[in-house]
Amino acid sequence: MSDDKTWPPVEPIRAGLMGRCPRCGEGRLFKGFLAVGKECETCGLDYSFADPADGPAIFVMLIIGFIVVGFALWTEVSVNPPLWVHFIIWIPLTFTLCLPALRLIKGVLITLQYANKAEEGRWDRSR
């Protein structure tokens, strides 16, 4: 990308967590809660390169699942509540933690794709 030199460097993790453009750090990355926009309204970067695939979902399931299952097991062993208490506590907590985490991780993965030029040479087998 030849126009990278006209934009100041952007910290990809910070831009991803804030949902900002990976090139200028100003424009919005998302057009909805999880839908990636077509392009940056500030610098005009085309977001067609952005393809995190299932990566954000996998990371969220592993991280949040580890936390929730750990606390659920600890609660079961320590307090031994009835099953309905587990449902009331852990299902809403899982959704409450997963949705924001999914947006944050998706933003970070997209900005890291841009920063590491992951779209260039994607299908080039000569490397």
C-alpha angles and dihedrals in degrees: 000000000000096000094063090095093063093060125068115244115274124208100239098207093049092046091048094049090050093045093240134145113281093221105045102013090222111083125072118265096198128055092193135006095296104356114107115227124241096243143344113275090211106046101011096238110169109234094202089108090063108105113144089163111189096335097104093048092049093049092047093049092049098044100038092037091055092050097044096043090047092053092042091053092046090050092048093051096041104038105012095210123184118274094254090061090057090052093049093049108034105037096055091040091053092053092043092054099038102054099056091038091054092056093046095049093044090053092049093048092050094049091047089051089056095043093050093042090236092163093060114088092003093147096028106120095181093086 
